[in-house]
Amino acid sequence: MFSIQQRDGNTVVFSGRLDASQADKALRVLDSVRGAVTLDFAGLDYISSAGIGAVVKTNVRLSKSGARIRVINAKPYVRSVFHYAGLDQLVEIE
Amino acid sequence: MSARQMEMSFPRTFAALESIFDFIQECFVTLGVAPDQQNEFDLIAEELFTNMVKYNLDGKHNIVISLERRGDAVKMCLVDRDVRPFDVTKVPDPDLELPLVARRPGGLGLYLVRQMADSLDYEHVGGTSRITATKSVRTPQEKT
């Protein structure tokens, strides 16, 4: 079960498992984000390349206006996928 | 089939992923593998399965996934019939300095598979593709 929710304008909260069958759902919410955004991964248990793709696509779009993505509360597995994908060089991970 | 090997077939749709993850969870219990390693096997299965779905569009058959415990390792095998060759071990690594949209399709997922698995083998015989990923595992009571 995957859920994604935008809160107070600049924080997007993820929970559950973000696999290829859920990437479009994630992208629909991320596409509505404007300006700098924080992705709260505290409840995110799983991510694959499809979810990474949604984050990268959003990062590319936001970076055109100088905005950045910040990731917080990523669990060790999710953090390792970001590292392997080289995303820890593209987005700020706390 | 021995109790150390389990097999199931899945329809060629991303909607099958949840059933695949459930199957791997069941395999881990039966094969005595620590559950904290499941995400890595889920990712390997998802990336290989979705590649078969996306890049073998003419495929008509279900994709068969099997897991087998061999000592301290698990071999996970995905088999797709009546398909053209697509050697996943020959796909070059993506340029991680580029945004994903500029990378070769499928490159990142297969790159992640190579990072997670200890070895990855591919064969295409008589129209059947067989991809085997092997990874060392722990039993539930073992500590890292």
gemmi code that builds the backbone of each chain (N, CA, C; Angstrom):
import gemmi

chains = {
    "A": [
        ("MET", (0.855, -1.191, 0.000), (0.000, 0.000, 0.000), (0.887, 1.236, 0.000)),
        ("PHE", (0.624, 2.125, -0.944), (1.421, 3.342, -1.034), (0.502, 4.546, -0.912)),
        ("SER", (0.960, 5.537, -0.164), (0.203, 6.787, -0.120), (1.162, 7.958, -0.176)),
        ("ILE", (0.673, 9.057, -0.734), (1.470, 10.277, -0.854), (0.534, 11.443, -0.632)),
        ("GLN", (0.994, 12.406, 0.172), (0.117, 13.515, 0.550), (0.931, 14.794, 0.671)),
        ("GLN", (0.439, 15.849, 0.045), (1.092, 17.142, 0.163), (0.531, 17.872, 1.371)),
        ("ARG", (1.440, 18.365, 2.231), (1.004, 19.059, 3.439), (1.635, 20.446, 3.496)),
        ("ASP", (0.951, 21.371, 4.024), (1.351, 22.771, 4.238), (2.209, 23.333, 3.099)),
        ("GLY", (1.840, 22.977, 1.888), (2.420, 23.635, 0.722), (3.759, 23.137, 0.255)),
        ("ASN", (4.687, 22.866, 1.163), (6.020, 22.519, 0.676), (6.584, 21.232, 1.273)),
        ("THR", (5.742, 20.416, 1.872), (6.179, 19.110, 2.356), (5.285, 18.026, 1.754)),
        ("VAL", (5.912, 16.997, 1.217), (5.177, 15.861, 0.672), (5.545, 14.633, 1.501)),
        ("VAL", (4.526, 13.980, 2.053), (4.727, 12.855, 2.958), (4.450, 11.549, 2.213)),
        ("PHE", (5.422, 10.652, 2.229), (5.306, 9.351, 1.570), (5.141, 8.257, 2.622)),
        ("SER", (4.346, 7.231, 2.290), (4.320, 6.057, 3.159), (4.028, 4.809, 2.331)),
        ("GLY", (4.510, 3.670, 2.840), (4.274, 2.394, 2.157), (5.366, 2.067, 1.164)),
        ("ARG", (4.955, 1.477, 0.045), (5.908, 0.944, -0.921), (5.707, 1.617, -2.280)),
        ("LEU", (6.762, 2.299, -2.733), (6.704, 3.022, -4.009), (7.379, 2.172, -5.084)),
        ("ASP", (6.560, 1.362, -5.773), (7.080, 0.516, -6.848), (6.575, 1.033, -8.196)),
        ("ALA", (6.860, 0.281, -9.261), (6.529, 0.750, -10.612), (5.024, 0.927, -10.813)),
        ("SER", (4.224, 0.189, -10.069), (2.772, 0.307, -10.232), (2.224, 1.558, -9.549)),
        ("GLN", (3.045, 2.216, -8.720), (2.599, 3.387, -7.960), (3.305, 4.672, -8.394)),
        ("ALA", (4.249, 4.561, -9.331), (5.075, 5.727, -9.693), (4.236, 6.847, -10.307)),
        ("ASP", (3.230, 6.499, -11.125), (2.388, 7.538, -11.729), (1.611, 8.297, -10.661)),
        ("LYS", (1.149, 7.570, -9.650), (0.430, 8.212, -8.539), (1.344, 9.212, -7.834)),
        ("ALA", (2.581, 8.820, -7.600), (3.535, 9.724, -6.952), (3.807, 10.939, -7.818)),
        ("LEU", (3.967, 10.695, -9.121), (4.301, 11.798, -10.027), (3.164, 12.799, -10.142)),
        ("ARG", (1.914, 12.320, -10.077), (0.776, 13.242, -10.159), (0.816, 14.261, -9.019)),
        ("VAL", (1.169, 13.800, -7.831), (1.263, 14.720, -6.689), (2.505, 15.603, -6.822)),
        ("LEU", (3.622, 14.999, -7.184), (4.869, 15.771, -7.289), (4.774, 16.829, -8.389)),
        ("ASP", (4.004, 16.553, -9.440), (3.855, 17.524, -10.542), (3.144, 18.798, -10.090)),
        ("SER", (2.408, 18.719, -8.979), (1.681, 19.902, -8.498), (2.538, 20.753, -7.569)),
        ("VAL", (3.735, 20.271, -7.248), (4.607, 21.004, -6.330), (5.267, 22.171, -7.053)),
        ("ARG", (5.285, 23.324, -6.392), (5.976, 24.503, -6.923), (6.989, 24.989, -5.886)),
        ("GLY", (8.179, 25.328, -6.330), (9.191, 25.845, -5.421), (9.869, 24.752, -4.618)),
        ("ALA", (10.702, 25.169, -3.689), (11.462, 24.218, -2.875), (10.517, 23.287, -2.121)),
        ("VAL", (10.873, 22.020, -2.048), (9.979, 21.037, -1.436), (10.776, 20.076, -0.556)),
        ("THR", (10.142, 19.646, 0.522), (10.716, 18.628, 1.395), (9.939, 17.332, 1.221)),
        ("LEU", (10.652, 16.255, 0.941), (10.023, 14.939, 0.835), (10.280, 14.193, 2.140)),
        ("ASP", (9.211, 13.922, 2.871), (9.334, 13.221, 4.152), (9.133, 11.725, 3.914)),
        ("PHE", (10.218, 10.966, 4.048), (10.203, 9.527, 3.759), (10.091, 8.674, 5.027)),
        ("ALA", (9.663, 9.253, 6.122), (9.633, 8.504, 7.384), (8.822, 7.212, 7.271)),
        ("GLY", (7.753, 7.251, 6.487), (6.896, 6.071, 6.362), (7.142, 5.269, 5.106)),
        ("LEU", (8.167, 5.633, 4.341), (8.432, 4.947, 3.073), (9.313, 3.722, 3.322)),
        ("ASP", (8.750, 2.551, 3.038), (9.456, 1.302, 3.338), (10.239, 0.759, 2.153)),
        ("TYR", (9.855, 1.156, 0.937), (10.455, 0.537, -0.254), (10.400, 1.509, -1.416)),
        ("ILE", (11.458, 1.519, -2.225), (11.465, 2.315, -3.449), (12.292, 1.563, -4.488)),
        ("SER", (11.903, 1.716, -5.758), (12.653, 1.102, -6.854), (13.035, 2.204, -7.845)),
        ("SER", (13.555, 1.809, -9.008), (13.995, 2.816, -9.977), (12.825, 3.663, -10.472)),
        ("ALA", (11.613, 3.111, -10.461), (10.454, 3.880, -10.912), (10.190, 5.061, -9.977)),
        ("GLY", (10.299, 4.836, -8.689), (10.130, 5.921, -7.723), (11.268, 6.915, -7.798)),
        ("ILE", (12.483, 6.383, -7.986), (13.641, 7.261, -8.163), (13.409, 8.164, -9.377)),
        ("GLY", (12.852, 7.588, -10.450), (12.580, 8.362, -11.656), (11.628, 9.520, -11.396)),
        ("ALA", (10.599, 9.284, -10.565), (9.639, 10.351, -10.243), (10.318, 11.484, -9.482)),
        ("VAL", (11.202, 11.123, -8.568), (11.919, 12.146, -7.797), (12.873, 12.929, -8.705)),
        ("VAL", (13.589, 12.217, -9.580), (14.544, 12.887, -10.469), (13.821, 13.809, -11.445)),
        ("LYS", (12.705, 13.337, -11.995), (11.945, 14.167, -12.928), (11.484, 15.451, -12.252)),
        ("THR", (11.041, 15.325, -11.008), (10.613, 16.499, -10.245), (11.793, 17.424, -9.974)),
        ("ASN", (12.926, 16.826, -9.649), (14.119, 17.624, -9.370), (14.555, 18.411, -10.606)),
        ("VAL", (14.485, 17.765, -11.776), (14.851, 18.442, -13.022), (13.915, 19.624, -13.272)),
        ("ARG", (12.607, 19.399, -13.068), (11.626, 20.472, -13.296), (11.838, 21.636, -12.330)),
        ("LEU", (12.015, 21.332, -11.050), (12.147, 22.389, -10.047), (13.462, 23.146, -10.193)),
        ("SER", (14.504, 22.432, -10.604), (15.821, 23.067, -10.683), (15.855, 24.152, -11.756)),
        ("LYS", (14.930, 24.086, -12.727), (14.891, 25.116, -13.776), (14.519, 26.478, -13.197)),
        ("SER", (13.812, 26.471, -12.051), (13.471, 27.738, -11.403), (14.337, 27.970, -10.163)),
        ("GLY", (15.390, 27.177, -10.042), (16.319, 27.366, -8.937), (15.898, 26.702, -7.644)),
        ("ALA", (14.775, 25.991, -7.650), (14.287, 25.332, -6.426), (14.970, 23.976, -6.255)),
        ("ARG", (14.981, 23.497, -5.020), (15.655, 22.242, -4.720), (14.728, 21.284, -3.976)),
        ("ILE", (15.093, 20.007, -4.021), (14.401, 18.972, -3.247), (15.248, 18.638, -2.031)),
        ("ARG", (14.571, 18.520, -0.908), (15.241, 18.057, 0.309), (14.527, 16.787, 0.776)),
        ("VAL", (15.268, 15.745, 1.095), (14.702, 14.485, 1.567), (15.021, 14.325, 3.044)),
        ("ILE", (13.999, 14.010, 3.842), (14.235, 13.812, 5.269), (13.690, 12.451, 5.704)),
        ("ASN", (14.263, 11.929, 6.775), (13.767, 10.735, 7.471), (13.809, 9.464, 6.616)),
        ("ALA", (14.727, 9.377, 5.658), (14.801, 8.177, 4.826), (15.363, 7.006, 5.634)),
        ("LYS", (14.721, 5.851, 5.509), (15.189, 4.651, 6.184), (16.437, 4.117, 5.479)),
        ("PRO", (17.202, 3.253, 6.148), (18.480, 2.800, 5.573), (18.344, 2.197, 4.175)),
        ("TYR", (17.305, 1.365, 3.938), (17.175, 0.763, 2.610), (16.941, 1.849, 1.550)),
        ("VAL", (16.012, 2.770, 1.820), (15.700, 3.839, 0.858), (16.937, 4.710, 0.629)),
        ("ARG", (17.644, 4.999, 1.711), (18.863, 5.802, 1.597), (19.901, 5.082, 0.726)),
        ("SER", (19.987, 3.759, 0.869), (20.977, 3.012, 0.069), (20.626, 3.054, -1.418)),
        ("VAL", (19.322, 2.995, -1.747), (18.929, 3.063, -3.161), (19.269, 4.446, -3.729)),
        ("PHE", (19.016, 5.491, -2.952), (19.393, 6.837, -3.391), (20.897, 6.916, -3.638)),
        ("HIS", (21.650, 6.300, -2.750), (23.112, 6.337, -2.896), (23.550, 5.598, -4.155)),
        ("TYR", (23.032, 4.373, -4.345), (23.414, 3.588, -5.527), (23.039, 4.331, -6.817)),
        ("ALA", (21.900, 5.036, -6.781), (21.418, 5.737, -7.977), (22.136, 7.063, -8.199)),
        ("GLY", (23.012, 7.431, -7.287), (23.726, 8.695, -7.423), (22.872, 9.893, -7.078)),
        ("LEU", (21.714, 9.653, -6.482), (20.813, 10.763, -6.164), (21.298, 11.575, -4.976)),
        ("ASP", (22.135, 10.974, -4.154), (22.641, 11.744, -3.011), (23.567, 12.862, -3.478)),
        ("GLN", (23.897, 12.859, -4.796), (24.660, 13.969, -5.362), (23.741, 15.039, -5.948)),
        ("LEU", (22.488, 14.694, -6.197), (21.562, 15.611, -6.865), (20.603, 16.296, -5.900)),
        ("VAL", (20.235, 15.602, -4.834), (19.286, 16.183, -3.884), (19.892, 16.135, -2.482)),
        ("GLU", (19.401, 17.044, -1.635), (19.880, 17.115, -0.257), (19.176, 16.036, 0.566)),
        ("ILE", (19.930, 15.184, 1.241), (19.348, 14.112, 2.049), (19.785, 14.292, 3.496)),
        ("GLU", (18.807, 14.420, 4.383), (19.120, 14.603, 5.809), (18.731, 13.374, 6.599)),
    ],
    "B": [
        ("MET", (9.767, -30.837, -7.189), (10.509, -29.661, -6.723), (10.787, -29.794, -5.223)),
        ("SER", (12.014, -29.502, -4.801), (12.377, -29.659, -3.402), (11.751, -28.546, -2.572)),
        ("ALA", (11.746, -28.757, -1.242), (11.206, -27.747, -0.341), (12.090, -26.509, -0.307)),
        ("ARG", (13.295, -26.617, -0.871), (14.213, -25.484, -0.878), (14.058, -24.645, -2.135)),
        ("GLN", (13.093, -25.006, -2.985), (12.837, -24.216, -4.187), (11.341, -23.990, -4.334)),
        ("MET", (10.964, -22.763, -4.646), (9.555, -22.424, -4.834), (9.410, -21.671, -6.146)),
        ("GLU", (8.265, -21.856, -6.790), (8.061, -21.278, -8.123), (6.620, -20.830, -8.288)),
        ("MET", (6.431, -19.708, -9.000), (5.081, -19.222, -9.288), (5.131, -18.380, -10.561)),
        ("SER", (4.024, -18.360, -11.298), (3.977, -17.553, -12.525), (3.076, -16.340, -12.319)),
        ("PHE", (3.421, -15.270, -13.051), (2.734, -13.988, -12.859), (2.377, -13.371, -14.206)),
        ("PRO", (1.204, -12.726, -14.305), (0.810, -12.069, -15.560), (1.706, -10.875, -15.861)),
        ("ARG", (1.789, -10.532, -17.152), (2.709, -9.496, -17.606), (2.110, -8.109, -17.383)),
        ("THR", (1.978, -7.721, -16.146), (1.429, -6.408, -15.809), (2.077, -5.912, -14.522)),
        ("PHE", (2.264, -4.593, -14.442), (2.855, -4.024, -13.227), (1.966, -4.308, -12.010)),
        ("ALA", (0.687, -4.514, -12.250), (-0.228, -4.798, -11.140), (0.116, -6.110, -10.438)),
        ("ALA", (0.952, -6.934, -11.084), (1.356, -8.209, -10.474), (2.430, -8.027, -9.407)),
        ("LEU", (2.995, -6.824, -9.310), (4.129, -6.636, -8.383), (3.769, -6.989, -6.938)),
        ("GLU", (2.573, -6.589, -6.516), (2.188, -6.872, -5.126), (2.169, -8.384, -4.879)),
        ("SER", (1.663, -9.145, -5.847), (1.646, -10.604, -5.702), (3.067, -11.170, -5.701)),
        ("ILE", (3.944, -10.569, -6.488), (5.345, -11.013, -6.513), (5.995, -10.792, -5.148)),
        ("PHE", (5.758, -9.614, -4.564), (6.349, -9.336, -3.252), (5.789, -10.297, -2.191)),
        ("ASP", (4.502, -10.604, -2.287), (3.908, -11.571, -1.347), (4.544, -12.948, -1.514)),
        ("PHE", (4.792, -13.332, -2.781), (5.421, -14.629, -3.051), (6.838, -14.672, -2.465)),
        ("ILE", (7.593, -13.600, -2.630), (8.960, -13.573, -2.091), (8.928, -13.656, -0.562)),
        ("GLN", (7.963, -12.974, 0.039), (7.829, -13.046, 1.500), (7.556, -14.490, 1.946)),
        ("GLU", (6.677, -15.162, 1.213), (6.379, -16.563, 1.525), (7.623, -17.430, 1.353)),
        ("CYS", (8.377, -17.168, 0.297), (9.618, -17.922, 0.062), (10.604, -17.713, 1.202)),
        ("PHE", (10.716, -16.485, 1.671), (11.681, -16.189, 2.738), (11.345, -17.002, 3.991)),
        ("VAL", (10.070, -17.116, 4.296), (9.663, -17.897, 5.473), (10.024, -19.370, 5.263)),
        ("THR", (9.662, -19.897, 4.089), (9.898, -21.317, 3.809), (11.386, -21.643, 3.710)),
        ("LEU", (12.145, -20.733, 3.096), (13.575, -20.990, 2.876), (14.434, -20.547, 4.058)),
        ("GLY", (13.819, -19.942, 5.077), (14.566, -19.551, 6.271), (15.524, -18.404, 6.035)),
        ("VAL", (15.021, -17.326, 5.435), (15.855, -16.157, 5.151), (15.395, -14.989, 6.024)),
        ("ALA", (16.369, -14.230, 6.538), (16.043, -13.082, 7.393), (15.170, -12.078, 6.639)),
        ("PRO", (14.033, -11.677, 7.232), (13.090, -10.801, 6.522), (13.649, -9.424, 6.194)),
        ("ASP", (14.680, -8.969, 6.927), (15.198, -7.624, 6.633), (15.966, -7.564, 5.315)),
        ("GLN", (16.127, -8.709, 4.658), (16.778, -8.714, 3.348), (15.764, -8.709, 2.199)),
        ("GLN", (14.473, -8.685, 2.539), (13.494, -8.849, 1.459), (13.447, -7.665, 0.491)),
        ("ASN", (13.614, -6.441, 0.987), (13.538, -5.294, 0.075), (14.516, -5.421, -1.086)),
        ("GLU", (15.706, -5.945, -0.805), (16.706, -6.069, -1.867), (16.258, -7.089, -2.911)),
        ("PHE", (15.678, -8.198, -2.466), (15.160, -9.193, -3.421), (13.935, -8.644, -4.156)),
        ("ASP", (13.106, -7.878, -3.453), (11.944, -7.267, -4.110), (12.404, -6.349, -5.241)),
        ("LEU", (13.431, -5.548, -4.967), (13.918, -4.624, -6.002), (14.471, -5.402, -7.197)),
        ("ILE", (15.263, -6.441, -6.926), (15.816, -7.240, -8.031), (14.680, -7.828, -8.866)),
        ("ALA", (13.689, -8.407, -8.187), (12.565, -9.012, -8.910), (11.790, -7.958, -9.693)),
        ("GLU", (11.510, -6.819, -9.060), (10.726, -5.774, -9.746), (11.431, -5.257, -10.992)),
        ("GLU", (12.717, -4.954, -10.869), (13.434, -4.377, -12.010), (13.531, -5.378, -13.167)),
        ("LEU", (13.796, -6.641, -12.853), (13.912, -7.641, -13.921), (12.543, -7.942, -14.523)),
        ("PHE", (11.527, -8.056, -13.676), (10.169, -8.349, -14.147), (9.651, -7.207, -15.034)),
        ("THR", (9.773, -5.967, -14.566), (9.235, -4.839, -15.345), (10.017, -4.652, -16.647)),
        ("ASN", (11.297, -5.003, -16.653), (12.051, -4.968, -17.914), (11.505, -5.985, -18.899)),
        ("MET", (11.184, -7.178, -18.407), (10.602, -8.192, -19.292), (9.265, -7.713, -19.846)),
        ("VAL", (8.472, -7.051, -19.017), (7.167, -6.561, -19.462), (7.339, -5.442, -20.488)),
        ("LYS", (8.249, -4.500, -20.198), (8.388, -3.307, -21.045), (9.090, -3.594, -22.367)),
        ("TYR", (10.098, -4.452, -22.343), (10.958, -4.606, -23.515), (10.706, -5.898, -24.289)),
        ("ASN", (9.763, -6.690, -23.836), (9.309, -7.837, -24.628), (7.802, -7.715, -24.817)),
        ("LEU", (7.432, -6.681, -25.583), (6.006, -6.348, -25.724), (5.221, -7.440, -26.440)),
        ("ASP", (5.940, -8.276, -27.206), (5.248, -9.351, -27.922), (5.021, -10.579, -27.030)),
        ("GLY", (5.539, -10.538, -25.823), (5.413, -11.692, -24.940), (3.952, -12.010, -24.641)),
        ("LYS", (3.618, -13.285, -24.712), (2.228, -13.718, -24.489), (2.076, -14.540, -23.207)),
        ("HIS", (3.193, -15.044, -22.712), (3.119, -15.984, -21.591), (3.338, -15.273, -20.255)),
        ("ASN", (2.831, -15.897, -19.214), (3.161, -15.436, -17.874), (4.668, -15.552, -17.648)),
        ("ILE", (5.166, -14.729, -16.748), (6.587, -14.780, -16.371), (6.707, -15.621, -15.102)),
        ("VAL", (7.623, -16.586, -15.151), (7.791, -17.509, -14.026), (8.957, -17.049, -13.152)),
        ("ILE", (8.690, -16.969, -11.864), (9.741, -16.592, -10.903), (9.937, -17.749, -9.926)),
        ("SER", (11.203, -18.105, -9.708), (11.507, -19.150, -8.722), (12.612, -18.676, -7.798)),
        ("LEU", (12.551, -19.131, -6.562), (13.606, -18.865, -5.591), (14.094, -20.187, -5.051)),
        ("GLU", (15.402, -20.317, -4.943), (15.998, -21.556, -4.449), (17.093, -21.218, -3.452)),
        ("ARG", (17.039, -21.864, -2.295), (18.093, -21.683, -1.286), (19.214, -22.667, -1.561)),
        ("ARG", (20.424, -22.144, -1.696), (21.604, -22.990, -1.863), (22.637, -22.568, -0.839)),
        ("GLY", (22.640, -23.250, 0.302), (23.576, -22.900, 1.368), (23.304, -21.505, 1.891)),
        ("ASP", (24.315, -20.655, 1.803), (24.192, -19.295, 2.319), (23.723, -18.304, 1.264)),
        ("ALA", (23.165, -18.798, 0.166), (22.718, -17.899, -0.895), (21.337, -18.308, -1.395)),
        ("VAL", (20.665, -17.352, -2.008), (19.400, -17.623, -2.696), (19.570, -17.261, -4.168)),
        ("LYS", (19.161, -18.194, -5.033), (19.140, -17.930, -6.472), (17.706, -17.609, -6.855)),
        ("MET", (17.519, -16.435, -7.447), (16.191, -16.060, -7.932), (16.237, -16.037, -9.456)),
        ("CYS", (15.296, -16.759, -10.067), (15.314, -16.935, -11.516), (13.993, -16.440, -12.109)),
        ("LEU", (14.089, -15.650, -13.179), (12.907, -15.190, -13.920), (12.979, -15.762, -15.323)),
        ("VAL", (11.900, -16.386, -15.747), (11.875, -17.053, -17.058), (10.720, -16.502, -17.890)),
        ("ASP", (11.052, -16.128, -19.144), (10.059, -15.583, -20.068), (10.177, -16.350, -21.386)),
        ("ARG", (9.061, -16.871, -21.890), (9.076, -17.712, -23.101), (8.651, -16.936, -24.341)),
        ("ASP", (9.111, -17.426, -25.490), (8.746, -16.850, -26.804), (9.063, -15.359, -26.881)),
        ("VAL", (10.294, -15.020, -26.544), (10.706, -13.615, -26.570), (12.035, -13.480, -27.308)),
        ("ARG", (12.284, -12.245, -27.770), (13.560, -11.960, -28.407), (14.642, -11.810, -27.333)),
        ("PRO", (15.899, -12.025, -27.718), (16.985, -11.886, -26.732), (17.123, -10.448, -26.242)),
        ("PHE", (17.364, -10.292, -24.972), (17.709, -8.989, -24.391), (18.603, -9.276, -23.185)),
        ("ASP", (19.909, -9.208, -23.431), (20.872, -9.610, -22.404), (21.044, -8.484, -21.386)),
        ("VAL", (20.432, -8.660, -20.233), (20.468, -7.611, -19.208), (21.863, -7.421, -18.624)),
        ("THR", (22.728, -8.409, -18.803), (24.087, -8.269, -18.262), (24.969, -7.415, -19.171)),
        ("LYS", (24.475, -7.113, -20.384), (25.276, -6.345, -21.346), (24.870, -4.871, -21.402)),
        ("VAL", (23.836, -4.508, -20.648), (23.394, -3.111, -20.648), (24.434, -2.273, -19.902)),
        ("PRO", (24.956, -1.222, -20.548), (25.998, -0.425, -19.884), (25.456, 0.320, -18.666)),
        ("ASP", (26.346, 0.598, -17.719), (25.955, 1.371, -16.544), (25.520, 2.771, -16.963)),
        ("PRO", (24.530, 3.336, -16.265), (24.123, 4.716, -16.580), (25.179, 5.706, -16.112)),
        ("ASP", (25.162, 6.879, -16.722), (25.996, 7.975, -16.248), (25.263, 8.640, -15.090)),
        ("LEU", (25.719, 8.391, -13.889), (25.003, 8.881, -12.712), (25.118, 10.394, -12.547)),
        ("GLU", (25.915, 11.031, -13.381), (25.997, 12.486, -13.337), (24.851, 13.125, -14.119)),
        ("LEU", (24.183, 12.332, -14.973), (23.098, 12.854, -15.802), (21.754, 12.719, -15.090)),
        ("PRO", (20.794, 13.619, -15.396), (19.434, 13.381, -14.899), (18.881, 12.113, -15.520)),
        ("LEU", (17.949, 11.493, -14.827), (17.439, 10.205, -15.290), (16.860, 10.286, -16.689)),
        ("VAL", (16.225, 11.422, -17.014), (15.577, 11.547, -18.319), (16.584, 11.472, -19.454)),
        ("ALA", (17.863, 11.678, -19.150), (18.881, 11.640, -20.198), (19.604, 10.301, -20.244)),
        ("ARG", (19.192, 9.380, -19.366), (19.878, 8.088, -19.309), (19.223, 7.075, -20.228)),
        ("ARG", (19.952, 6.022, -20.534), (19.451, 4.946, -21.378), (18.277, 4.254, -20.681)),
        ("PRO", (17.171, 4.003, -21.399), (16.018, 3.352, -20.770), (16.400, 2.010, -20.139)),
        ("GLY", (15.932, 1.790, -18.933), (16.214, 0.529, -18.258), (17.559, 0.498, -17.570)),
        ("GLY", (18.389, 1.456, -17.876), (19.756, 1.426, -17.362), (19.834, 1.527, -15.857)),
        ("LEU", (19.052, 2.426, -15.259), (19.161, 2.611, -13.810), (18.662, 1.379, -13.060)),
        ("GLY", (17.529, 0.840, -13.486), (16.984, -0.318, -12.785), (17.947, -1.492, -12.813)),
        ("LEU", (18.524, -1.759, -13.962), (19.462, -2.878, -14.067), (20.749, -2.579, -13.315)),
        ("TYR", (21.129, -1.314, -13.281), (22.308, -0.938, -12.497), (22.067, -1.225, -11.010)),
        ("LEU", (20.860, -0.877, -10.533), (20.525, -1.156, -9.133), (20.540, -2.660, -8.869)),
        ("VAL", (20.051, -3.445, -9.829), (20.079, -4.903, -9.675), (21.519, -5.388, -9.507)),
        ("ARG", (22.411, -4.865, -10.323), (23.815, -5.298, -10.238), (24.443, -4.876, -8.914)),
        ("GLN", (23.969, -3.757, -8.349), (24.490, -3.341, -7.046), (23.977, -4.254, -5.934)),
        ("MET", (22.728, -4.691, -6.051), (22.106, -5.478, -4.979), (22.509, -6.953, -5.039)),
        ("ALA", (22.638, -7.496, -6.247), (22.913, -8.932, -6.396), (24.415, -9.207, -6.335)),
        ("ASP", (24.753, -10.420, -5.886), (26.163, -10.826, -5.912), (26.570, -11.219, -7.331)),
        ("SER", (25.649, -11.809, -8.078), (25.934, -12.154, -9.477), (24.632, -12.130, -10.271)),
        ("LEU", (24.775, -11.914, -11.578), (23.613, -11.845, -12.468), (23.971, -12.596, -13.756)),
        ("ASP", (23.164, -13.588, -14.113), (23.440, -14.402, -15.299), (22.241, -14.377, -16.236)),
        ("TYR", (22.540, -14.461, -17.533), (21.479, -14.424, -18.541), (21.723, -15.506, -19.577)),
        ("GLU", (20.653, -16.173, -19.987), (20.762, -17.085, -21.124), (19.471, -17.003, -21.939)),
        ("HIS", (19.615, -17.199, -23.248), (18.455, -17.189, -24.150), (18.585, -18.414, -25.040)),
        ("VAL", (17.730, -19.402, -24.794), (17.801, -20.672, -25.511), (16.408, -21.022, -26.029)),
        ("GLY", (16.335, -21.256, -27.348), (15.063, -21.677, -27.934), (13.928, -20.702, -27.700)),
        ("GLY", (14.254, -19.406, -27.686), (13.212, -18.395, -27.504), (12.855, -18.126, -26.054)),
        ("THR", (13.527, -18.802, -25.132), (13.252, -18.596, -23.712), (14.398, -17.834, -23.047)),
        ("SER", (14.051, -16.721, -22.399), (15.036, -15.945, -21.638), (14.995, -16.374, -20.177)),
        ("ARG", (16.179, -16.562, -19.619), (16.291, -16.948, -18.207), (17.325, -16.038, -17.550)),
        ("ILE", (16.867, -15.274, -16.563), (17.769, -14.387, -15.819), (17.864, -14.917, -14.396)),
        ("THR", (19.090, -15.093, -13.925), (19.299, -15.622, -12.579), (20.139, -14.647, -11.765)),
        ("ALA", (19.579, -14.199, -10.649), (20.301, -13.328, -9.719), (20.600, -14.139, -8.463)),
        ("THR", (21.828, -14.076, -7.996), (22.231, -14.792, -6.796), (22.699, -13.799, -5.746)),
        ("LYS", (22.256, -14.047, -4.518), (22.633, -13.132, -3.435), (22.789, -13.911, -2.139)),
        ("SER", (23.835, -13.602, -1.386), (24.028, -14.259, -0.094), (22.949, -13.795, 0.874)),
        ("VAL", (22.555, -14.704, 1.769), (21.476, -14.404, 2.716), (21.864, -14.876, 4.111)),
        ("ARG", (21.097, -14.375, 5.089), (21.247, -14.815, 6.464), (19.975, -15.538, 6.887)),
        ("THR", (20.129, -16.423, 7.861), (18.933, -16.996, 8.473), (18.411, -16.001, 9.504)),
        ("PRO", (17.150, -16.088, 9.897), (16.556, -15.045, 10.747), (17.311, -14.783, 12.059)),
        ("GLN", (17.952, -15.799, 12.659), (18.592, -15.581, 13.964), (19.987, -15.009, 13.845)),
        ("GLU", (20.551, -14.970, 12.617), (21.898, -14.457, 12.442), (21.901, -12.942, 12.535)),
        ("LYS", (22.995, -12.390, 13.062), (23.183, -10.934, 13.118), (24.245, -10.565, 12.102)),
        ("THR", (24.121, -9.321, 11.569), (25.131, -8.860, 10.610), (26.411, -8.497, 11.332)),
    ],
}
model = gemmi.Model(1)
for chain_id, residues in chains.items():
    chain = gemmi.Chain(chain_id)
    for i, (resn, *xyz) in enumerate(residues, 1):
        res = gemmi.Residue()
        res.name, res.seqid = resn, gemmi.SeqId(i, " ")
        for name, pos in zip(("N", "CA", "C"), xyz):
            atom = gemmi.Atom()
            atom.name, atom.element = name, gemmi.Element(name[0])
            atom.pos, atom.b_iso = gemmi.Position(*pos), 0.0
            res.add_atom(atom)
        chain.add_residue(res)
    model.add_chain(chain)
structure = gemmi.Structure()
structure.add_model(model)
structure.setup_entities()
